[in-house]
Amino acid sequence: MTMLLATLYQIVQMLLVLALAPLLTGWVRLVKARLVGRRGPSPVQPYRDLLRLLRKEVVLARNASWLFRAVPYLMFTAIWLAAGLVPIFTTQLALAPTADLIALIALLGSARFFLALAGMDIGTSFGGIGSSREMMIAALAEPAMLMVVFSVSILVRTTSLAEIADFMMSGVVGLRISLALALIALIMVAIAENARIPIDNPATHLELTMVHEAMVLEYSGRHLALVEAASMLKMLLYMGLIACIFVPWGMATASAGVGQGIVAALWGMVAFALKLAVGGALLALFETSIAKMRVFRVGEFLGGALLLSLLGAIFLYVSRGV
């Protein structure tokens, strides 16, 4: 019965992240528009955009290889699987034993790698520029992400997301400067990985500054829909990851019975929706209050994230006397 319930929760989570990702993007756009005095689009506009792209015909360059055609499917599958691994409303998931932070980073890195290859496949200058900038950001963001993982694993003694969430909800953690540093570092990495301001502006197509958009300029139709859906899933994934590690309150645990567990899981969904609403509003507020930085200053931004995560790991290492 427990395994059946865990499988049901896992299926619900896979469908839930797929359904909420476009809504989160639409919510961020709406809040940003209201903050600058515009009416803004409807929060459900991303759903309409994806459906419109799915109905359009795919146009491919003559020199496009099989890799260019396969990358949208590979990227979407990897990020969707990664989003399904992060506990968002309950820790009792069928994939909880494999929901490891290292595996999560590997899936995200694989999706990034294939997208960079696709950007260079056609041979356009924009695709090459976007891929090179993406790899530069990845080379700086991944070490910071790994240091955040090490900081949390030093405290919890595991990299399992379900066990980390249970430990954080146990009430024995308290206030720790090291965790605050790791949280700030993870937020900075999330901003860079999702190509948000100040690293990149997802609303423009300026050839001198764009990173993500430069790699997907040659995509159209259902391929572009899959790439855009993967980007939306990635933003929800990082918000869910931050909520799972640092704000897990309201999430259902495996300690409750079947009946109580279902009720707790429903409350966990409501709590996660509220976390997404607050996180999206804070992201919109941050992006409207800061300007985009030059590409050559991205290293300083991510270097600061690496330094903060390294300090957090050192503080935890020293405080625990390992």
Secondary structure as the mmCIF struct_conf table of DSSP 4:
data_model
#
loop_
_struct_conf.conf_type_id
_struct_conf.id
_struct_conf.beg_label_comp_id
_struct_conf.beg_label_asym_id
_struct_conf.beg_label_seq_id
_struct_conf.end_label_comp_id
_struct_conf.end_label_asym_id
_struct_conf.end_label_seq_id
HELX_RH_AL_P HELX_RH_AL_P1 THR A 2 LEU A 35
TURN_TY1_P TURN_TY1_P1 VAL A 36 GLY A 37
TURN_TY1_P TURN_TY1_P2 PRO A 43 VAL A 44
HELX_RH_AL_P HELX_RH_AL_P2 GLN A 45 ARG A 55
BEND BEND1 LYS A 56 LYS A 56
HELX_LH_PP_P HELX_LH_PP_P1 GLU A 57 VAL A 58
TURN_TY1_P TURN_TY1_P3 ARG A 62 ASN A 63
HELX_RH_AL_P HELX_RH_AL_P3 TRP A 66 LEU A 85
BEND BEND2 VAL A 86 VAL A 86
BEND BEND3 ILE A 88 PHE A 89
STRN STRN1 THR A 90 THR A 90
BEND BEND4 THR A 91 THR A 91
TURN_TY1_P TURN_TY1_P4 ALA A 94 LEU A 95
HELX_RH_3T_P HELX_RH_3T_P1 ALA A 96 THR A 98
STRN STRN2 ASP A 100 ASP A 100
HELX_RH_AL_P HELX_RH_AL_P4 LEU A 101 ASP A 121
BEND BEND5 ILE A 122 ILE A 122
HELX_RH_AL_P HELX_RH_AL_P5 SER A 125 VAL A 156
BEND BEND6 ARG A 157 ARG A 157
STRN STRN3 SER A 160 SER A 160
HELX_RH_AL_P HELX_RH_AL_P6 LEU A 161 MET A 168
TURN_TY1_P TURN_TY1_P5 MET A 169 GLY A 171
HELX_RH_AL_P HELX_RH_AL_P7 ILE A 177 GLU A 193
TURN_TY1_P TURN_TY1_P6 ASN A 194 ALA A 195
TURN_TY1_P TURN_TY1_P7 ILE A 197 ILE A 199
TURN_TY1_P TURN_TY1_P8 PRO A 202 ALA A 203
TURN_TY1_P TURN_TY1_P9 GLU A 207 THR A 209
BEND BEND7 VAL A 211 VAL A 211
HELX_RH_AL_P HELX_RH_AL_P8 HIS A 212 MET A 215
TURN_TY1_P TURN_TY1_P10 VAL A 216 GLU A 218
HELX_RH_AL_P HELX_RH_AL_P9 GLY A 221 PHE A 246
TURN_TY1_P TURN_TY1_P11 TRP A 249 GLY A 250
STRN STRN4 ALA A 252 ALA A 252
TURN_TY1_P TURN_TY1_P12 ALA A 254 SER A 255
BEND BEND8 ALA A 256 ALA A 256
HELX_RH_AL_P HELX_RH_AL_P10 VAL A 258 THR A 288
TURN_TY1_P TURN_TY1_P13 SER A 289 SER A 289
BEND BEND9 ILE A 290 ILE A 290
HELX_LH_PP_P HELX_LH_PP_P2 ALA A 291 ARG A 294
HELX_RH_3T_P HELX_RH_3T_P2 VAL A 295 ARG A 297
HELX_RH_AL_P HELX_RH_AL_P11 VAL A 298 ARG A 320
TURN_TY1_P TURN_TY1_P14 GLY A 321 GLY A 321
#
